[in-house]
Amino acid sequence: MKALNGDTEVGFTYVKIKVFSSTDPSRFEEVELMVDSGALHTSIPRKKLEALNIKPLRVGRYRTFEGKEIERAVGEALVELMGERRHVPVVFAEEEDAAVLGVTTLEIFELKLNPLTRELERATYPLI
């Protein structure tokens, strides 16, 4: 199953998601994210989350590609991906941070990134 509005470029996969306002579900922002199955959470620019009245719930500690430890605000947002909606944890990305769709969101939506086609597909997980 191909990701809606998915695009691949130089080995990277990008998808567009809708992020909905926490106070007015008729308002949303469309955000393009790079799929990164090595990232824990989905990172969305802080300005977009704040514009939708999404509030931080806690502070998380993360490690950059360079090995530097950083702290970022983490909240929860209702997002739409491939025609389905789920609540997912989101990192309030600063301007220097990449906007990525992380593995937690992939698992919540029961999706996986096919390494050969670089497309999102339905996943089957063991029930143990």
Protein Blocks (a to p, Z undefined) as FASTA:
>chain_A
ZZehiaceehiacdddddddfklmkbccdddddddfkbfbdcddfklmmmnopacfbdcd
dddfkopacddddddddddeehiacddddddddfkbccdddfklmmmnopacdfklopac
ddddddZZ
